[in-house]
Amino acid sequence: QVQLVESGGGLVQAGESLRLSCVFSGRTFSAYDVGWYRQAPGKERETVAVMSSRNSRITFYADSVKGRFTISRDNYKNEAYLQMNDLRPEDTGVYYCNAKLVGKGLGSWGQGTQVTVSS
């Protein structure tokens, strides 16, 4: 069974950076697409960034984070990362990683990591 553990969140000021990490275990990480998602207070969870398993250059970014956030993965370490630069107050929320096989749905959600950006 896949397990995902997120870390790296914190309280920062607008314009600062954070790097989130996600440790994957339980299956072969390289076979999974991996993504970062976030949920702001009172809002539904949204997709932030996704990276394909088959070609790490195939990525998706939400319009709101394009040019500021970068998703990456290390298949040897079984980890995924989200580098977040020029953070804005609207980036505040709980950030989750998730992984899926091609043609399958997302797995169970972990605890997430809180990101708070003050203005």
C-alpha positions as CSV (number, residue, x, y, z in Angstrom):
1,Q,0.0,0.0,0.0
2,V,1.3,3.4,-1.0
3,Q,2.2,5.8,1.8
4,L,3.0,9.4,1.4
5,V,4.5,11.8,4.0
6,E,4.7,15.5,3.3
7,S,7.0,18.0,5.0
8,G,8.6,21.4,4.6
9,G,5.7,23.7,5.2
10,G,5.9,26.7,7.5
11,L,5.1,30.4,8.0
12,V,6.8,32.8,5.6
13,Q,6.3,36.3,4.4
14,A,5.1,37.2,0.9
15,G,7.9,36.9,-1.6
16,E,9.8,34.2,0.3
17,S,10.3,30.6,-0.7
18,L,9.7,27.1,0.6
19,R,10.5,23.7,-0.6
20,L,8.1,20.9,0.2
21,S,9.1,17.2,0.2
22,C,7.1,14.1,-0.1
23,V,8.4,10.7,0.8
24,F,6.8,7.8,-1.1
25,S,6.8,4.2,0.1
26,G,5.1,0.9,-0.4
27,R,5.3,0.5,-4.2
28,T,7.6,1.4,-7.1
29,F,7.7,5.2,-7.1
30,S,8.9,5.5,-10.6
31,A,5.7,3.9,-11.9
32,Y,3.5,6.6,-10.5
33,D,2.5,10.0,-11.6
34,V,3.0,12.3,-8.6
35,G,1.3,15.6,-7.9
36,W,0.9,18.3,-5.3
37,Y,-2.4,19.6,-4.2
38,R,-3.6,22.2,-1.8
39,Q,-6.6,23.1,0.2
40,A,-7.2,26.7,1.4
41,P,-9.5,27.4,4.3
42,G,-13.1,27.1,3.2
43,K,-12.2,26.0,-0.3
44,E,-12.0,22.7,-2.2
45,R,-8.7,21.0,-2.7
46,E,-7.1,22.0,-6.0
47,T,-4.3,20.6,-8.2
48,V,-1.1,22.6,-8.0
49,A,1.4,20.6,-10.0
50,V,1.7,17.1,-11.5
51,M,4.6,15.3,-13.0
52,S,4.3,12.2,-15.2
53,S,6.0,8.9,-14.3
54,R,6.9,8.1,-17.8
55,N,8.7,11.3,-18.7
56,S,9.5,13.8,-16.0
57,R,9.4,16.6,-18.5
58,I,5.6,16.1,-18.8
59,T,4.2,18.4,-16.1
60,F,1.1,20.3,-15.3
61,Y,0.9,23.5,-13.3
62,A,-2.1,25.5,-12.2
63,D,-2.2,28.9,-13.8
64,S,-1.9,30.6,-10.4
65,V,1.5,29.0,-9.8
66,K,3.1,28.9,-13.2
67,G,6.5,30.5,-13.2
68,R,6.7,30.4,-9.4
69,F,6.5,26.8,-8.5
70,T,8.5,23.8,-9.8
71,I,7.7,20.2,-9.2
72,S,10.5,17.6,-9.3
73,R,11.1,14.0,-8.3
74,D,14.0,11.7,-7.4
75,N,13.1,8.2,-8.3
76,Y,16.2,6.8,-6.5
77,K,15.2,8.5,-3.2
78,N,11.5,7.9,-3.7
79,E,10.8,11.5,-3.1
80,A,8.9,14.3,-4.8
81,Y,9.4,18.0,-4.2
82,L,7.7,21.3,-4.8
83,Q,9.9,24.4,-4.9
84,M,7.7,27.4,-4.2
85,N,9.1,30.8,-4.9
86,D,7.6,34.3,-4.7
87,L,5.0,33.0,-2.3
88,R,1.8,35.0,-2.0
89,P,-0.9,35.1,0.7
90,E,-3.3,33.3,-1.6
91,D,-0.9,30.3,-1.6
92,T,-1.8,29.7,2.0
93,G,-3.2,26.2,2.7
94,V,-2.5,22.6,3.5
95,Y,-0.4,21.0,0.8
96,Y,-0.7,17.4,0.0
97,C,1.1,15.1,-2.3
98,N,-0.5,12.1,-4.0
99,A,0.5,9.5,-6.6
100,K,-1.4,7.5,-9.1
101,L,-0.8,4.9,-11.7
102,V,-1.7,5.7,-15.3
103,G,-5.4,5.0,-15.7
104,K,-6.1,4.8,-12.0
105,G,-7.4,7.2,-9.4
106,L,-5.5,9.1,-6.7
107,G,-4.6,7.2,-3.6
108,S,-5.4,8.0,0.0
109,W,-4.6,11.5,1.3
110,G,-1.9,12.0,4.0
111,Q,-1.7,14.6,6.7
112,G,-0.4,17.3,4.4
113,T,1.9,20.1,5.4
114,Q,0.7,23.6,6.3
115,V,1.9,26.6,4.3
116,T,1.0,30.0,5.6
117,V,2.1,33.2,3.8
118,S,1.7,36.5,5.5
119,S,1.5,39.8,3.7
